[in-house]
């Protein structure tokens, strides 16, 4: 929290509501934010509590305890366990569990991978996004690479843009996929009406996106699919497979009306393999992370059902 701001209501504001007056006197803050401060008791007139609809008449001395939004505060280091599969002086490769948010954002300002990285690698505080160069959705599990130096981060970002970082995912999608192997190439951008979603859009409204897929096992009503990203757009695999009529099992955001008789608590997506050229040594490296118990159990259940 910042030190209190002290203001005097100008005479020309006489007859206005308190929140209206403060919104003009503090233009760097939104009116809704000022109203929240009033409701929380952070705004006082002559040290007395006030309400947002209270009238002012000019000359009142106001104190405002400015409460910073979490987005304005420095991210805090948190002792959160990480499943590290490789670490050296330049990079860290980890197996992210489902449920862990990659970067702080609305509704998830703490307990994220970034907070964990700041604890594990304190010097990451000097790096953009604490060295994070690509993300996995909260409910997607699997391999991620993180830079520990600015030089490594810069090179990894270049490699991602050049499509030389190999990212391979396993997914369980709905339906019978034909052909069993191919490419999905369609631009991805923000959904035109639902801003929290992505969608396949016209090329001039989105970014190019290419997903290579291969069905590893076709079950009666589901498909175990391997997907290789040529680009890394937000929600790319989820959006592309839903676009061709085969949304991921458990993906309530993109499945639309398609449903499965099998319940799965998250989108069935796991980053199983990661390959890259080390940004310092130039060595070609690859890692593999077996799917977590929930995903492995899902595949076993599908095999049992198929055999029944």
Residue pairs with C-beta under 8 A, 6 or more apart in sequence:
1 65
1 66
1 67
1 68
2 65
2 66
2 67
2 68
3 66
4 63
4 64
4 65
4 66
5 26
5 63
5 64
5 66
6 61
6 62
6 63
6 64
7 22
7 25
7 26
7 61
7 62
7 63
7 64
8 59
8 60
8 61
8 62
9 21
9 25
9 56
9 57
9 58
9 59
9 60
9 62
10 58
11 58
11 59
12 58
13 21
13 24
13 56
13 58
14 56
14 57
14 58
15 55
15 56
15 57
16 55
16 56
17 52
17 53
17 54
17 55
17 56
18 38
18 43
18 45
18 50
18 51
18 52
18 53
18 54
18 55
18 56
19 31
19 34
19 35
19 38
19 52
19 53
20 31
21 56
22 34
22 38
22 43
22 62
22 64
23 29
23 30
23 31
23 34
26 34
26 64
29 66
33 69
34 43
34 64
35 52
37 43
37 64
37 65
37 66
37 67
38 50
38 51
38 52
39 52
40 67
41 49
42 64
42 65
42 66
42 67
43 50
43 62
43 63
43 64
43 65
44 50
44 62
44 63
45 54
45 56
45 60
45 61
45 62
46 60
46 61
47 63
70 104
70 109
71 104
71 109
74 125
75 104
75 114
75 115
75 118
75 125
75 130
76 110
76 115
76 118
77 115
77 118
77 119
77 122
77 125
78 110
78 111
78 115
78 116
78 118
78 119
79 116
79 119
80 100
80 111
80 113
80 115
80 116
80 119
81 116
82 94
82 113
82 116
82 117
82 120
83 94
83 95
83 96
83 97
84 92
84 93
84 94
84 95
85 93
85 94
85 95
85 143
85 287
85 289
86 92
86 93
86 285
86 287
87 93
89 148
89 149
89 280
90 147
90 148
90 149
90 151
90 152
90 278
90 279
90 280
91 145
91 146
91 147
91 148
91 152
91 156
91 278
91 279
92 117
92 120
92 121
92 131
92 145
92 146
92 147
92 148
93 143
93 144
93 145
93 146
93 274
93 287
94 113
94 143
94 144
94 146
95 141
95 142
95 143
95 289
96 102
96 113
96 136
96 140
96 141
96 142
96 143
96 144
96 271
97 141
97 292
98 138
98 139
98 140
98 141
98 266
98 292
98 294
99 138
99 139
99 266
100 111
100 112
100 113
100 138
101 108
101 111
101 112
101 113
101 138
102 112
102 113
102 114
102 132
102 135
102 136
102 137
102 138
102 144
103 112
103 113
103 114
103 129
103 132
103 135
104 110
104 112
104 114
104 115
108 138
113 132
113 144
114 129
114 130
114 132
117 124
117 130
117 131
117 132
117 146
118 124
118 125
118 130
121 130
121 131
121 148
123 148
124 130
124 131
124 146
124 148
126 150
127 147
127 148
127 149
127 150
127 153
128 153
130 146
131 146
131 147
131 148
131 149
131 152
131 153
132 144
132 146
133 145
133 146
133 147
133 153
133 156
133 157
133 160
134 144
134 145
134 160
134 165
134 167
134 232
135 144
135 234
136 142
136 144
136 271
137 235
137 238
137 267
137 269
139 250
139 266
139 267
139 269
140 169
140 266
140 267
140 269
140 270
140 271
141 269
141 270
141 271
141 291
141 292
141 295
142 169
142 269
142 270
142 271
142 272
142 289
143 167
143 271
143 272
143 273
143 274
143 287
143 288
143 289
144 271
144 274
145 156
145 165
145 274
145 276
147 153
147 156
147 279
151 279
151 280
152 279
152 280
155 279
156 165
156 276
156 279
159 165
159 276
159 277
159 279
160 232
163 230
163 231
164 276
164 277
165 274
165 275
165 276
166 228
166 273
166 274
166 275
166 276
166 286
167 228
167 229
167 232
167 271
167 273
167 274
168 226
168 227
168 228
168 229
168 271
168 272
168 273
168 274
169 226
169 227
169 228
169 229
169 237
169 269
169 270
169 271
169 272
170 216
170 224
170 225
170 226
170 227
170 269
170 270
170 272
170 291
170 295
171 224
171 225
171 226
171 227
171 237
171 241
171 248
171 268
171 269
171 270
172 222
172 223
172 224
172 225
172 248
172 249
172 264
172 268
172 295
172 298
172 299
172 302
173 222
173 223
173 225
173 241
173 246
173 247
173 248
173 249
173 268
174 221
174 222
174 223
174 246
174 247
174 248
174 249
174 255
174 258
174 260
175 221
175 222
175 223
175 245
175 246
175 258
176 218
176 221
176 223
177 213
177 215
177 218
177 223
177 225
177 244
177 246
180 214
180 215
180 218
181 213
181 214
181 215
182 212
182 213
183 210
183 211
183 212
183 213
184 210
184 211
184 213
184 240
184 241
184 243
184 244
185 208
185 209
185 210
185 211
186 200
186 209
186 240
186 243
187 200
187 201
187 202
187 203
187 205
187 206
187 207
187 208
187 209
188 198
188 199
188 200
188 201
188 206
188 207
188 209
188 233
188 234
188 235
188 236
188 239
188 240
189 198
189 199
189 201
189 205
189 206
189 207
190 197
190 198
190 199
190 201
191 197
191 198
191 199
192 199
192 201
197 235
197 253
197 254
198 233
198 234
198 235
198 239
199 239
200 206
200 239
200 240
200 243
207 231
207 233
208 231
209 231
209 233
209 236
209 239
209 240
210 229
210 230
210 231
211 227
211 228
211 229
211 230
211 231
211 236
211 237
211 240
211 241
212 227
212 228
212 230
213 225
213 226
213 227
213 228
213 241
214 225
214 226
215 223
215 224
215 225
215 226
216 224
216 225
216 226
217 223
217 224
217 299
217 302
217 303
218 224
219 302
219 303
219 305
219 306
220 305
220 306
221 260
221 261
222 249
222 260
222 262
222 302
223 246
224 299
224 302
225 241
225 246
226 272
227 237
227 241
229 236
229 237
233 239
235 253
235 254
237 248
237 269
238 247
238 248
238 251
238 253
238 254
238 267
238 269
239 254
241 247
241 248
242 248
242 251
242 254
242 255
242 256
245 258
247 254
247 255
247 256
247 258
248 254
248 255
248 267
248 268
248 269
249 260
249 262
249 264
249 267
249 268
249 298
250 263
250 264
250 265
250 266
250 267
250 268
251 267
251 268
251 269
253 267
262 298
262 301
262 302
262 305
264 294
264 298
265 294
266 294
268 295
268 298
270 289
270 291
270 292
270 295
271 289
272 288
272 289
272 290
272 291
273 286
273 287
273 288
273 289
274 286
274 287
275 284
275 285
275 286
275 287
276 284
276 285
276 286
277 283
277 284
277 285
278 284
278 285
290 296
291 299
